[in-house]
């Protein structure tokens, strides 16, 4: 059972081809729309465990906080390793992102 002070935040990754990916990493609620990431997002590059982020609800029908930006970097890095046995859709999306921004 997660800590009562943890919540799911929603970073949104939008690709140039119109593809949109979301995920919901855990984050500690620090108050005033600030959260400390407690695990690493897989699709959202530039966010790492321990980073302080700003997030707020974005839609009337969804009260989850959506990532607006990083307020303070933790100094941690996220390393993603692609394995040959992974589903093609995950590997394809990650490779396209790495090739686009490397």
N, C-alpha and C positions, 0 to 999 in steps of 0.2 A: 504494500500500500504506500503510495507516495506521501511525502511530507505535506502537511496541511498548508504550508506556505509556498508550495510549488504549484505552478500552473503551466498549461501548454500555451506556447506562443506560436504564431504562424508567420514564418518568413515565406514570401512568395517569390518564386523565380520565374521571370518571363523571358523567353527566348525571342530572338528576332523573327523566327518563323511563326510566331503566335502561340507556340506551346507554353503552357503554364503548369508549373509544378508547385505543390505545397507540401509541407511537412509540419510536424508539431513537436519540436524538442521541449524538454522540461526547462523551466526557468524559475528562479526564486523571485517572488514579488518584493521589491524594495520600496514600493510606494511611489507616488507622483509619476506614474507611467514608466518607471524604470524597472528593469528586470536583469538578473544575473543568470546567464545561460549555464545550465548544469549538465548539459551534454552537447555534443557537436551536431549541428545540422549536416545532412548528407548533401543535399542539392544546393543549399545557399552557401556560396563561397564568400569568404571574407569574415565569417562569423565563427568564433571558436569558443570552446568551453571556458567559462569564467568571464567572458566579455560582458560589459554592462551595456544593455540595449534600451532603446526607447520603443515602446509598443502601446498601441491603443486599439480599442474596438473600431472596426472599419465599416461594418454593416449593421443595420437595425436588427436583423434577424440572427446575428452571430455575435455573442458577447466576448468571444475570445480576443485577446490582444494580438494585433497584427504588427509585425516588425516595421518600424519607421526608419531606424538607423542605429548605428553603433555609437554609443556615447563615450565609452572608454574601453580600449583594448586590454586584454588580460596579459598579453605576451605569449599566449599559447598558440600553437599552430595545429591545424587539422590536416592529416595526411590520409588521402584516400588511396586504397590499393584495389585495383581491378583484378578479379580472378576469372579464369576461363570458364568456370562452372556457373557464374552468375547469370541470371536471366538477361537476355539480350537487351531488353528495354532499358534496364538500369545502366548497363555498360554503355549502350549507345548514347543515352542522354548525358552521361558523365564525360565520355570521350568528346562529344560535340562541344560541351562546355569548356573542357580543358583546351581543345584546339582553338576555340574562339578567343579565349582570354589569355593564352600563353604567349 
